[in-house]
Amino acid sequence: MYYIVFACWYMLSLLPLRIHYVLSDALYLIIYRLAGYRTKVVRSNLASSFPEKSAAELKRIEKGFYHWFCDYIAETVKMFSMSEKEMRRRMQFEGIEQINEEFEKGRSVTVYLGHYCNWEWVSSLPLNISPKGTAAQLYHPLESKALDRLFLYSRERFGAHSLEMKEAFGILRNWQKEGRLSVTGYISDQVPGYSSMHYWPRFLNHETPTYTGAERIARLLDTPVYYFDILRPRRGYYVAKVVKMCDNLKEAPKFSITEQYYRLLEQSIQRNPEYWLWSHNRWKRQWKDFVEYFPDEQERKRILSKL
């Protein structure tokens, strides 16, 4: 099954990107107009995140989201065979010299980003950093082994390493002991399990349970922390602006980096809200659910104090 899907995906990816965008426009009609894919989730998320916006504004964002989401699918397929030259042209990193300077100082780097714009293309980072550093990204294995292998192939085409979440810290710690420098990306705007709800920032008008693993690993490895603020100047082109968040985590209060990440991500989303993954049921677990799951107050405090 893997080889059959691989061959089909690869052959489709060979089409010019302009053809992919024609297919994307057709996919928009199918996914949004005909199937109404997750429209209830999208509308609920938008309405609760932007209560100040009119119905017309929310509808415009909704349509923009589905257009972008179909483009994201098309761009992810195209990435399967995209050349290094074309990827460099379409996915640029502004301020990447900051990360290379960290490598010159002998320091590894932690990078935060969200499900915003095309996060798959960010795996082309190895094409832009100094050879002194290794690029890596955390991932959660998909249930389908065939699809999981396909995405790993695509995400590692340009030299990035995909680290499974439960193994990431051990691998990064071993790299550190070996003197191997790295820049590791964390997409932290996902829904954590109840036992991992250590912090609840205010995000897009919601009390939001969040993963704190990126901050925990960054503190243990004593790395500087950056954020990728991604922009989409036009269709098929992205720019990731490298923003420094913290240079010395030892002096930063607990959860301060996680809080700062959500403030920066919120600013990115508010600038162009249609480019965030609104179809993800981000707020399906609320504070009342957390309290019901941990009815004992001392147990809740123990979970909330953990980093």
Backbone bond lengths (Angstrom), bond angles and torsions (degrees), N, CA, C in turn:
res aa  C-N    CA-C-N  psi(-1)  N-CA   C-N-CA  omega(-1)  CA-C   N-CA-C  phi
1 M - - - 1.455 - - 1.534 111.22 -
2 Y 1.343 116.48 -42.41 1.463 120.34 -179.18 1.526 111.33 -58.00
3 Y 1.330 116.99 -47.04 1.465 120.51 -176.26 1.529 111.86 -69.14
4 I 1.326 117.05 -32.52 1.461 120.16 177.51 1.532 109.73 -67.32
5 V 1.341 115.74 -48.16 1.464 119.93 179.56 1.523 110.71 -65.17
6 F 1.331 116.74 -39.19 1.468 121.40 178.01 1.524 110.28 -58.02
7 A 1.328 116.71 -47.99 1.467 120.78 -178.07 1.527 111.15 -62.93
8 C 1.336 116.09 -42.92 1.475 119.76 -179.80 1.529 110.73 -65.57
9 W 1.339 116.03 -44.72 1.464 120.95 -179.46 1.527 110.10 -62.99
10 Y 1.329 116.04 -43.00 1.464 119.99 -177.30 1.530 110.51 -65.60
11 M 1.334 117.22 -45.22 1.462 120.43 -179.36 1.531 110.42 -62.20
12 L 1.327 116.43 -41.17 1.462 119.65 178.46 1.527 111.22 -65.36
13 S 1.315 116.14 -36.63 1.465 120.09 -178.15 1.522 112.74 -66.89
14 L 1.320 117.76 -20.58 1.460 121.07 -178.54 1.526 113.12 -72.22
15 L 1.322 116.85 -15.49 1.461 119.40 177.76 1.530 109.97 -63.86
16 P 1.328 118.29 147.33 1.474 120.47 176.68 1.531 110.60 -58.76
17 L 1.311 116.43 149.78 1.455 119.96 -176.78 1.527 111.68 -61.17
18 R 1.317 117.70 -31.29 1.470 119.20 179.20 1.528 111.19 -63.58
19 I 1.341 116.29 -32.05 1.469 119.76 176.23 1.523 109.94 -71.67
20 H 1.340 115.76 -37.19 1.464 119.65 176.47 1.528 110.92 -59.98
21 Y 1.326 116.79 -36.45 1.464 119.20 179.81 1.537 111.50 -72.67
22 V 1.314 117.59 -29.45 1.466 120.07 172.61 1.525 109.28 -64.86
23 L 1.344 116.10 -43.73 1.463 120.85 176.87 1.525 110.89 -64.70
24 S 1.341 115.59 -35.51 1.464 120.03 177.85 1.528 111.07 -62.27
25 D 1.322 116.46 -42.25 1.462 120.42 178.83 1.530 110.94 -62.63
26 A 1.334 115.51 -37.67 1.471 119.54 177.41 1.530 110.05 -69.34
27 L 1.328 115.73 -39.64 1.458 120.34 179.42 1.527 110.90 -63.55
28 Y 1.327 116.59 -35.18 1.466 121.52 177.18 1.524 110.80 -57.85
29 L 1.322 116.50 -43.84 1.461 120.32 179.71 1.525 111.13 -63.68
30 I 1.342 116.06 -37.39 1.469 120.56 -178.27 1.525 110.76 -73.92
31 I 1.345 115.94 -51.54 1.467 120.70 -174.36 1.523 112.03 -69.47
32 Y 1.306 116.47 -43.48 1.472 120.29 -174.02 1.526 112.55 -93.21
33 R 1.333 116.34 -55.11 1.458 120.22 -173.62 1.528 112.47 -72.06
34 L 1.328 117.41 -42.19 1.462 120.54 -175.43 1.525 112.82 -92.53
35 A 1.343 117.02 -53.86 1.466 120.53 -174.46 1.524 113.15 -84.16
36 G 1.328 117.40 -25.58 1.467 120.06 -177.36 1.519 111.74 59.82
37 Y 1.338 115.45 44.20 1.473 121.32 -175.75 1.532 111.59 -56.93
38 R 1.311 115.79 113.94 1.465 124.59 175.56 1.531 113.86 52.76
39 T 1.306 117.47 31.11 1.467 119.33 -178.62 1.533 111.66 -64.27
40 K 1.334 117.40 -33.32 1.465 119.37 179.22 1.530 110.96 -63.85
41 V 1.341 116.21 -42.26 1.460 120.63 178.84 1.524 110.30 -65.76
42 V 1.327 116.21 -46.15 1.465 121.03 -179.08 1.526 110.84 -60.24
43 R 1.317 116.89 -47.45 1.475 120.46 -177.87 1.524 111.78 -66.25
44 S 1.316 116.22 -39.17 1.458 119.72 178.03 1.521 111.18 -64.74
45 N 1.336 116.50 -44.63 1.465 120.83 179.35 1.520 111.78 -62.49
46 L 1.325 116.57 -44.16 1.464 120.38 -178.71 1.525 111.32 -66.52
47 A 1.314 116.69 -45.14 1.471 120.20 -177.04 1.527 111.44 -64.34
48 S 1.326 117.67 -40.18 1.465 120.45 -179.03 1.526 112.31 -78.05
49 S 1.337 117.15 -24.45 1.468 120.63 179.39 1.525 112.34 -82.48
50 F 1.330 116.65 -30.16 1.468 121.39 -177.16 1.534 110.39 -128.95
51 P 1.332 117.80 65.54 1.473 119.38 -178.58 1.526 113.01 -63.60
52 E 1.345 117.02 -18.24 1.462 120.53 -178.55 1.525 112.91 -82.08
53 K 1.339 117.89 -11.85 1.466 121.30 -175.99 1.526 110.80 -86.99
54 S 1.325 114.99 148.79 1.462 120.74 179.32 1.525 110.26 -75.36
55 A 1.322 115.91 167.10 1.464 120.76 177.95 1.529 110.70 -61.09
56 A 1.334 116.32 -36.91 1.466 120.26 179.64 1.531 111.02 -65.75
57 E 1.345 116.77 -41.11 1.462 120.55 178.63 1.526 111.34 -64.87
58 L 1.331 116.23 -43.04 1.464 120.31 179.28 1.533 110.83 -63.51
59 K 1.319 116.23 -38.34 1.470 120.17 178.60 1.521 110.62 -65.29
60 R 1.321 116.77 -39.60 1.467 120.33 178.61 1.525 110.52 -63.09
61 I 1.339 117.17 -43.59 1.467 121.04 178.52 1.527 110.29 -64.20
62 E 1.326 115.93 -41.67 1.466 120.94 179.44 1.529 111.15 -58.23
63 K 1.320 116.98 -48.92 1.463 120.74 179.40 1.535 110.45 -63.96
64 G 1.339 115.91 -41.68 1.462 119.57 178.42 1.507 111.72 -61.92
65 F 1.343 116.26 -38.65 1.464 119.80 178.03 1.521 111.00 -60.33
66 Y 1.332 117.49 -48.30 1.467 119.34 -177.09 1.528 111.83 -66.80
67 H 1.326 117.80 -34.87 1.474 119.99 174.67 1.533 109.64 -62.28
68 W 1.350 115.24 -47.95 1.471 118.67 179.68 1.525 111.43 -64.32
69 F 1.330 118.24 -42.75 1.457 122.11 -177.77 1.532 111.01 -59.54
70 C 1.326 117.15 -40.44 1.463 120.67 177.59 1.529 110.67 -68.26
71 D 1.336 116.27 -36.33 1.464 119.66 174.35 1.526 110.91 -63.72
72 Y 1.333 115.78 -40.61 1.470 120.41 178.50 1.528 110.37 -58.51
73 I 1.315 117.23 -43.11 1.472 121.02 178.27 1.522 109.96 -62.16
74 A 1.337 116.13 -46.68 1.469 120.49 -179.60 1.523 111.22 -62.40
75 E 1.333 116.84 -42.42 1.465 121.41 -179.25 1.527 111.48 -68.20
76 T 1.321 117.08 -32.96 1.459 120.91 178.23 1.519 110.39 -68.82
77 V 1.331 116.53 -38.49 1.471 120.39 175.71 1.528 109.60 -65.16
78 K 1.322 117.37 -46.57 1.467 121.66 -178.29 1.514 112.01 -61.25
79 M 1.322 117.09 -33.01 1.463 121.98 -178.54 1.520 111.89 -58.85
80 F 1.327 116.89 -23.55 1.463 122.73 -176.10 1.523 112.34 -59.44
81 S 1.338 116.92 -27.62 1.463 119.30 -179.86 1.529 112.75 -133.55
82 M 1.305 117.49 9.48 1.468 120.36 -177.62 1.520 111.05 -63.84
83 S 1.313 117.64 138.28 1.459 121.97 -179.22 1.522 110.59 -74.03
84 E 1.317 116.33 159.75 1.459 120.51 177.73 1.529 110.58 -61.32
85 K 1.322 116.04 -39.55 1.469 120.51 -178.19 1.527 110.52 -61.94
86 E 1.327 116.64 -45.93 1.456 119.59 -178.62 1.528 111.12 -68.65
87 M 1.337 116.61 -38.21 1.457 119.60 179.65 1.524 110.95 -65.10
88 R 1.318 117.31 -41.14 1.473 120.49 177.13 1.523 111.08 -59.49
89 R 1.324 115.95 -36.60 1.462 121.12 -177.76 1.529 111.51 -73.01
90 R 1.323 116.16 -35.37 1.455 120.47 -173.43 1.539 113.92 -93.79
91 M 1.331 117.58 -25.66 1.466 121.13 178.99 1.514 107.83 -122.51
92 Q 1.328 116.18 103.22 1.457 121.36 -176.37 1.526 110.75 -110.67
93 F 1.326 115.15 154.39 1.468 121.48 -178.78 1.527 108.13 -123.58
94 E 1.311 114.86 113.40 1.467 121.30 -177.19 1.529 109.44 -95.10
95 G 1.340 115.44 120.00 1.457 119.77 -178.30 1.516 112.85 92.44
96 I 1.330 116.52 18.74 1.472 120.80 -177.74 1.521 111.54 -65.49
97 E 1.339 116.54 -19.00 1.466 119.61 179.49 1.530 111.25 -61.67
98 Q 1.324 117.48 -23.58 1.469 120.18 177.60 1.531 111.13 -63.27
99 I 1.315 116.34 -40.38 1.468 120.36 179.12 1.519 110.22 -71.08
100 N 1.326 116.76 -40.08 1.470 119.45 177.60 1.529 111.32 -63.84
101 E 1.335 116.24 -33.98 1.470 119.59 176.80 1.526 111.03 -66.55
102 E 1.340 117.15 -34.87 1.469 120.10 175.89 1.523 110.37 -63.56
103 F 1.321 116.51 -39.72 1.468 120.26 177.36 1.526 110.72 -62.08
104 E 1.333 116.09 -39.81 1.462 119.91 179.11 1.530 110.88 -62.92
105 K 1.335 116.45 -28.80 1.467 120.99 177.84 1.524 112.17 -84.34
106 G 1.338 116.04 -1.31 1.457 119.80 -179.09 1.516 113.82 79.71
107 R 1.344 116.95 26.44 1.461 121.21 -176.93 1.527 111.24 -115.60
108 S 1.327 116.21 136.77 1.457 121.26 170.26 1.525 108.78 -81.33
109 V 1.340 116.32 168.44 1.461 121.17 -170.88 1.528 110.90 -133.46
110 T 1.333 115.00 142.25 1.463 122.36 171.77 1.521 108.86 -107.38
111 V 1.343 116.69 134.05 1.467 121.59 -179.72 1.526 109.73 -126.10
112 Y 1.326 115.84 130.59 1.464 122.80 172.97 1.528 109.96 -98.09
113 L 1.311 116.64 142.45 1.452 122.26 168.52 1.525 108.26 -152.15
114 G 1.332 116.45 173.03 1.460 120.21 -178.52 1.509 111.16 -125.57
115 H 1.339 115.08 -179.93 1.465 120.34 173.87 1.529 107.59 -79.32
116 Y 1.314 114.15 69.12 1.455 121.62 -172.58 1.522 109.30 -135.78
117 C 1.343 116.64 134.49 1.466 121.68 -171.93 1.530 108.77 56.09
118 N 1.318 118.93 -146.87 1.462 118.75 -177.51 1.516 110.48 -101.01
119 W 1.337 116.55 93.12 1.459 121.26 -179.33 1.531 111.83 -70.91
120 E 1.344 117.74 -21.29 1.468 119.72 178.46 1.528 110.64 -65.48
121 W 1.325 116.21 -39.27 1.465 119.68 -177.72 1.525 112.10 -70.36
122 V 1.323 117.72 -16.16 1.465 120.38 177.49 1.530 110.77 -65.66
123 S 1.330 116.79 -19.36 1.471 119.79 177.72 1.526 112.10 -68.23
124 S 1.337 116.95 -3.47 1.475 120.50 174.15 1.529 111.16 -83.27
125 L 1.315 117.39 6.03 1.469 122.16 -179.05 1.532 113.31 -50.79
126 P 1.352 120.66 -37.46 1.465 119.78 179.84 1.528 114.29 -56.94
127 L 1.332 117.35 -22.49 1.466 120.48 178.77 1.523 111.58 -72.53
128 N 1.331 116.73 -11.69 1.462 120.77 -171.85 1.525 114.81 -119.13
129 I 1.324 117.75 -11.40 1.456 119.61 -177.52 1.522 111.30 -99.73
130 S 1.318 114.97 166.78 1.460 121.16 177.39 1.530 110.33 -64.27
131 P 1.344 117.54 144.23 1.469 120.04 176.98 1.521 113.18 -64.17
132 K 1.336 117.04 -7.70 1.465 119.84 177.11 1.534 111.87 -70.95
133 G 1.327 116.21 -17.80 1.463 119.76 -176.19 1.512 112.96 -117.26
134 T 1.321 115.55 153.20 1.456 123.66 176.16 1.523 108.64 -106.62
135 A 1.326 116.99 133.88 1.464 120.96 177.73 1.526 109.37 -95.66
136 A 1.331 115.22 138.07 1.461 120.80 179.88 1.516 109.78 -142.65
137 Q 1.334 115.85 158.45 1.449 121.33 175.21 1.525 109.27 -142.64
138 L 1.315 116.27 144.14 1.450 120.30 176.99 1.521 109.84 -81.70
139 Y 1.325 116.51 148.82 1.454 119.65 177.08 1.518 109.45 -150.51
140 H 1.320 114.11 157.99 1.468 121.53 175.87 1.523 107.23 -110.24
141 P 1.325 119.77 123.28 1.473 121.84 -177.30 1.525 112.20 -56.98
142 L 1.336 115.75 140.34 1.461 120.90 176.36 1.527 109.97 -78.96
143 E 1.319 116.10 156.05 1.461 119.89 179.79 1.526 111.46 -64.87
144 S 1.321 116.41 -36.95 1.459 120.65 177.37 1.525 109.49 -80.31
145 K 1.311 117.68 116.28 1.460 120.85 -178.50 1.524 111.67 -64.70
146 A 1.339 116.12 -35.05 1.466 119.57 179.23 1.526 110.71 -65.09
147 L 1.346 116.86 -47.92 1.467 120.26 178.67 1.520 111.49 -64.95
148 D 1.332 116.05 -36.52 1.456 120.31 179.30 1.531 110.20 -61.46
149 R 1.321 117.45 -44.41 1.473 121.46 178.70 1.524 111.11 -64.92
150 L 1.329 116.55 -37.60 1.461 120.39 179.78 1.521 111.40 -64.60
151 F 1.338 116.70 -45.31 1.468 120.14 179.77 1.530 110.89 -67.83
152 L 1.317 116.89 -36.97 1.464 118.87 177.22 1.524 110.56 -63.69
153 Y 1.319 116.51 -41.92 1.464 120.19 177.69 1.526 110.23 -58.99
154 S 1.337 116.07 -47.82 1.462 120.94 -177.75 1.524 111.35 -63.94
155 R 1.330 116.83 -44.49 1.464 120.96 -176.06 1.523 113.10 -72.85
156 E 1.316 117.22 -18.55 1.464 119.94 -178.26 1.528 112.98 -106.23
157 R 1.330 117.42 5.14 1.471 121.57 -176.77 1.530 112.68 -59.23
158 F 1.325 116.62 -34.45 1.460 120.30 -174.43 1.535 112.66 -100.67
159 G 1.340 116.06 12.97 1.460 119.25 172.70 1.515 116.03 106.32
160 A 1.342 117.85 0.46 1.472 120.03 178.55 1.529 110.09 -77.45
161 H 1.318 115.74 153.06 1.461 122.11 177.04 1.524 108.75 -106.72
162 S 1.326 116.75 130.16 1.459 121.48 176.94 1.524 108.65 -95.87
163 L 1.331 115.87 120.90 1.459 121.30 -177.33 1.525 109.43 -109.82
164 E 1.320 116.08 123.61 1.452 119.72 177.78 1.532 109.14 -64.64
165 M 1.316 116.49 139.75 1.464 122.19 -171.04 1.530 112.73 -52.12
166 K 1.333 116.30 -46.13 1.457 119.44 -174.19 1.529 112.72 -72.41
167 E 1.341 117.09 -14.96 1.464 121.05 -178.60 1.522 112.96 -108.09
168 A 1.329 116.81 -7.55 1.466 121.16 -169.06 1.521 112.72 -59.87
169 F 1.331 117.89 -49.39 1.455 119.36 -175.17 1.525 111.25 -61.66
170 G 1.318 117.43 -43.00 1.463 120.55 179.36 1.516 112.06 -60.27
171 I 1.329 116.40 -41.92 1.470 120.68 179.34 1.523 110.56 -66.19
172 L 1.328 116.72 -46.67 1.468 120.54 -178.54 1.523 111.24 -65.45
173 R 1.304 117.34 -36.48 1.465 120.52 177.88 1.522 110.51 -66.45
174 N 1.341 117.28 -39.88 1.468 120.32 177.13 1.521 110.95 -65.31
175 W 1.340 116.51 -40.00 1.465 119.39 176.93 1.526 110.13 -60.64
176 Q 1.320 115.77 -41.32 1.465 120.00 179.95 1.524 110.77 -62.48
177 K 1.333 117.19 -43.62 1.465 121.32 179.28 1.527 111.16 -63.25
178 E 1.343 115.65 -32.90 1.467 120.65 179.92 1.531 112.06 -81.34
179 G 1.332 117.54 -6.01 1.461 121.22 -177.44 1.512 113.13 79.90
180 R 1.320 116.34 19.01 1.467 121.63 -178.86 1.527 109.16 -90.24
181 L 1.313 117.13 117.35 1.462 122.00 -178.46 1.523 110.66 -81.30
182 S 1.327 116.34 148.38 1.459 119.68 -176.88 1.521 110.82 -148.17
183 V 1.334 115.04 157.99 1.456 122.84 167.68 1.516 105.46 -125.79
184 T 1.333 115.88 119.21 1.458 121.21 -172.60 1.512 110.82 -118.17
185 G 1.346 115.73 128.75 1.454 121.60 -178.80 1.516 112.75 -97.01
186 Y 1.329 116.05 138.29 1.455 122.77 179.50 1.530 109.23 -125.75
187 I 1.324 117.05 121.46 1.461 121.64 171.78 1.520 106.14 -94.07
188 S 1.316 116.37 104.52 1.467 120.64 -167.77 1.525 114.67 -107.30
189 D 1.335 118.48 10.56 1.464 119.58 -178.35 1.527 111.82 -96.55
190 Q 1.331 116.87 40.29 1.449 122.24 178.56 1.529 110.54 -105.13
191 V 1.329 116.16 170.53 1.462 121.22 -178.85 1.528 109.41 -87.86
192 P 1.335 118.13 118.43 1.462 120.23 179.65 1.527 111.84 -82.42
193 G 1.335 116.48 162.83 1.447 120.68 171.29 1.521 109.57 -71.51
194 Y 1.309 117.21 163.02 1.465 120.69 -175.14 1.529 112.57 -56.69
195 S 1.318 117.20 -38.77 1.468 120.14 -177.69 1.518 112.60 -73.18
196 S 1.342 116.57 -9.18 1.470 120.82 179.95 1.528 112.12 -108.35
197 M 1.321 116.99 11.17 1.470 120.61 -179.83 1.523 110.04 -86.90
198 H 1.333 115.69 73.08 1.461 120.49 -174.86 1.528 113.31 -86.78
199 Y 1.343 115.90 -14.95 1.466 118.77 -175.55 1.523 109.31 -150.72
200 W 1.347 116.12 142.69 1.461 122.40 -176.54 1.531 110.54 -127.32
201 P 1.327 119.14 81.47 1.466 119.92 177.53 1.523 111.41 -74.04
202 R 1.314 115.37 159.28 1.464 121.60 172.27 1.525 106.62 -83.14
203 F 1.329 117.21 117.88 1.463 121.14 -173.95 1.525 109.20 -139.62
204 L 1.323 116.55 119.52 1.458 122.35 179.62 1.536 111.54 51.51
205 N 1.319 114.73 47.56 1.461 121.52 174.65 1.536 112.99 71.12
206 H 1.331 117.89 20.37 1.464 121.63 179.50 1.533 110.16 -132.67
207 E 1.325 115.93 145.75 1.455 120.41 165.08 1.518 105.92 -77.19
208 T 1.334 116.62 117.60 1.460 120.81 -164.45 1.528 113.01 -121.22
209 P 1.330 118.02 114.94 1.469 119.49 174.60 1.525 109.32 -67.20
210 T 1.315 116.82 140.02 1.463 118.06 -174.93 1.519 112.39 -144.52
211 Y 1.323 114.84 154.31 1.466 120.93 172.03 1.532 109.55 -69.57
212 T 1.301 115.88 142.30 1.468 120.69 174.97 1.530 110.99 -119.63
213 G 1.337 116.19 11.65 1.458 120.52 -176.59 1.514 113.65 -60.58
214 A 1.336 116.98 -37.55 1.465 119.72 -179.52 1.523 110.77 -61.77
215 E 1.334 116.16 -44.87 1.466 119.56 178.78 1.526 110.80 -65.42
216 R 1.324 116.24 -40.55 1.460 119.71 -179.17 1.535 111.05 -62.16
217 I 1.328 117.14 -45.96 1.457 121.15 179.90 1.518 110.99 -65.78
218 A 1.348 116.44 -42.16 1.467 120.21 179.69 1.519 110.92 -60.81
219 R 1.340 116.80 -38.95 1.469 120.14 178.57 1.523 111.00 -67.70
220 L 1.319 117.25 -43.50 1.464 120.83 -178.48 1.525 111.73 -65.32
221 L 1.335 116.30 -35.00 1.469 120.60 -178.86 1.529 112.03 -93.22
222 D 1.338 116.45 -6.50 1.467 122.64 178.09 1.529 111.46 56.16
223 T 1.331 115.91 55.77 1.463 120.87 -179.51 1.525 110.76 -106.01
224 P 1.320 118.87 151.76 1.467 121.03 167.87 1.527 108.49 -68.88
225 V 1.331 116.22 156.11 1.464 120.93 -174.82 1.522 110.36 -122.55
226 Y 1.339 115.46 135.58 1.459 122.11 179.77 1.526 109.80 -128.16
227 Y 1.330 114.40 164.92 1.467 122.08 175.98 1.523 108.26 -127.37
228 F 1.331 116.83 139.54 1.459 121.71 174.79 1.530 108.52 -98.51
229 D 1.319 115.85 108.04 1.458 122.25 176.40 1.527 106.73 -91.76
230 I 1.329 116.79 104.72 1.463 120.59 -171.45 1.526 110.74 -96.80
231 L 1.314 115.08 133.65 1.456 122.43 177.67 1.527 108.98 -118.38
232 R 1.315 115.54 155.50 1.469 122.07 176.85 1.529 107.59 -122.86
233 P 1.329 117.95 87.30 1.466 120.06 -176.38 1.522 113.34 -62.32
234 R 1.335 116.65 -32.74 1.459 121.28 174.12 1.516 108.80 -161.55
235 R 1.289 115.84 171.06 1.463 121.30 -174.99 1.528 110.86 -58.32
236 G 1.339 115.46 126.11 1.456 120.27 177.00 1.508 114.36 88.29
237 Y 1.334 118.24 5.05 1.461 121.51 -178.69 1.530 109.60 -134.73
238 Y 1.340 115.32 137.35 1.461 121.49 -179.87 1.522 109.74 -136.34
239 V 1.328 114.75 149.05 1.464 121.65 175.40 1.528 107.46 -130.74
240 A 1.324 116.16 123.45 1.462 121.13 176.17 1.521 108.13 -100.60
241 K 1.321 116.22 112.86 1.459 120.67 177.03 1.525 109.00 -86.35
242 V 1.325 116.23 126.11 1.461 121.73 -176.76 1.532 108.32 -86.17
243 V 1.338 116.25 115.33 1.467 122.11 -176.05 1.519 109.05 -116.22
244 K 1.323 117.19 122.97 1.462 120.57 178.44 1.517 109.96 -75.70
245 M 1.333 116.36 131.33 1.458 122.35 179.21 1.529 111.93 -103.01
246 C 1.326 116.89 -44.06 1.464 119.67 -176.50 1.523 109.70 -157.82
247 D 1.324 115.51 138.47 1.463 120.22 179.20 1.523 111.99 -99.77
248 N 1.316 116.61 -30.29 1.464 120.88 -176.13 1.526 109.98 -135.30
249 L 1.317 115.95 96.47 1.460 120.45 -177.26 1.528 112.88 -68.95
250 K 1.325 117.00 -20.90 1.463 119.49 -179.54 1.531 111.15 -62.53
251 E 1.330 116.04 -26.49 1.461 120.47 -179.08 1.524 112.53 -97.62
252 A 1.341 117.32 -1.46 1.468 121.10 -177.16 1.528 110.60 -93.52
253 P 1.328 118.02 137.46 1.466 120.88 177.82 1.532 111.51 -61.31
254 K 1.313 115.55 154.90 1.457 121.31 179.39 1.527 110.61 -59.85
255 F 1.311 115.83 135.51 1.469 125.37 179.69 1.528 113.68 72.05
256 S 1.334 118.16 1.09 1.467 119.97 -177.39 1.532 111.63 -65.48
257 I 1.330 117.59 -35.01 1.464 120.39 179.87 1.520 110.59 -72.73
258 T 1.324 116.57 -38.97 1.464 119.99 176.23 1.524 110.06 -61.68
259 E 1.319 116.54 -43.10 1.470 121.14 177.81 1.529 110.61 -62.47
260 Q 1.313 116.90 -44.41 1.467 120.85 -179.40 1.524 110.92 -63.84
261 Y 1.320 116.23 -38.87 1.467 120.41 177.75 1.525 110.47 -57.82
262 Y 1.331 117.10 -46.62 1.460 119.57 -178.44 1.525 112.36 -67.70
263 R 1.319 117.32 -30.78 1.463 119.10 176.32 1.535 109.91 -67.73
264 L 1.328 116.70 -42.64 1.466 120.35 -179.67 1.524 111.28 -68.26
265 L 1.334 116.63 -42.57 1.458 120.09 178.52 1.525 110.70 -63.59
266 E 1.310 116.57 -39.92 1.459 120.56 178.26 1.524 110.96 -61.31
267 Q 1.326 116.97 -41.03 1.467 120.60 177.42 1.526 110.95 -62.53
268 S 1.331 116.67 -42.12 1.469 120.64 178.08 1.521 110.37 -60.64
269 I 1.319 116.81 -46.17 1.462 121.45 -177.86 1.520 111.32 -66.22
270 Q 1.320 117.50 -42.36 1.463 120.27 -179.04 1.523 111.72 -65.07
271 R 1.325 116.92 -27.97 1.468 120.97 178.52 1.525 110.25 -66.73
272 N 1.339 116.81 -47.98 1.469 122.87 177.85 1.526 108.35 -140.91
273 P 1.329 117.72 82.56 1.460 120.68 -172.45 1.527 114.75 -63.97
274 E 1.315 118.01 -22.37 1.461 119.58 -176.72 1.529 113.07 -68.09
275 Y 1.347 118.10 -13.29 1.464 120.49 -175.44 1.524 114.22 -95.35
276 W 1.336 117.49 9.60 1.465 119.61 175.63 1.530 109.26 -100.48
277 L 1.324 117.58 159.03 1.455 122.21 -174.07 1.536 110.57 -82.53
278 W 1.317 116.11 77.85 1.464 121.64 -176.88 1.522 113.12 -70.34
279 S 1.306 118.63 -17.19 1.467 120.79 -179.84 1.525 111.80 -76.73
280 H 1.324 116.83 -9.64 1.465 121.30 175.89 1.525 108.96 -79.65
281 N 1.326 116.95 128.98 1.462 121.16 -177.85 1.526 109.15 -78.69
282 R 1.327 115.95 71.30 1.462 122.66 -170.14 1.526 113.41 -63.42
283 W 1.319 116.99 -32.52 1.464 119.63 -173.93 1.529 112.02 -111.19
284 K 1.315 116.02 34.48 1.468 119.21 179.34 1.526 111.82 -70.74
285 R 1.344 117.54 -21.07 1.457 121.34 176.08 1.519 108.83 -112.30
286 Q 1.307 115.68 120.57 1.453 121.53 -176.48 1.523 110.79 -112.60
287 W 1.339 114.28 173.79 1.462 119.37 -176.42 1.528 111.54 -58.41
288 K 1.317 117.76 -39.94 1.466 120.48 -179.77 1.531 110.96 -62.28
289 D 1.339 116.20 -34.15 1.465 119.86 177.47 1.528 110.61 -68.19
290 F 1.326 115.19 -38.33 1.466 120.57 178.23 1.526 110.45 -63.77
291 V 1.333 116.25 -42.13 1.466 121.21 179.48 1.530 110.42 -65.36
292 E 1.323 116.35 -39.53 1.462 119.81 178.21 1.530 111.43 -67.37
293 Y 1.328 115.52 -34.96 1.471 120.00 -179.15 1.534 110.69 -71.71
294 F 1.342 115.81 -36.65 1.469 121.80 177.54 1.531 108.76 -120.30
295 P 1.332 117.96 76.98 1.473 120.07 -177.21 1.522 113.81 -65.02
296 D 1.338 116.63 -23.02 1.460 119.77 179.23 1.530 109.33 -80.15
297 E 1.339 116.07 123.05 1.466 120.48 -176.09 1.520 112.65 -62.80
298 Q 1.313 118.33 -37.64 1.460 121.44 179.92 1.523 111.34 -65.80
299 E 1.316 115.62 -36.95 1.464 119.54 177.74 1.521 110.42 -66.88
300 R 1.345 116.65 -39.67 1.468 119.90 177.19 1.523 110.56 -62.60
301 K 1.319 116.65 -43.18 1.463 119.96 179.30 1.524 111.28 -62.47
302 R 1.313 116.30 -38.06 1.465 120.14 178.61 1.534 111.22 -62.76
303 I 1.341 116.09 -43.91 1.452 120.84 178.38 1.532 111.09 -64.65
304 L 1.327 116.53 -44.01 1.459 121.17 -175.79 1.526 112.95 -71.45
305 S 1.305 117.93 -21.91 1.477 121.06 -178.80 1.522 112.19 -88.71
306 K 1.333 116.44 -8.01 1.467 120.20 -173.81 1.513 110.97 -80.59
307 L 1.323 115.52 138.53 1.475 120.70 173.82 1.517 108.10 -138.53
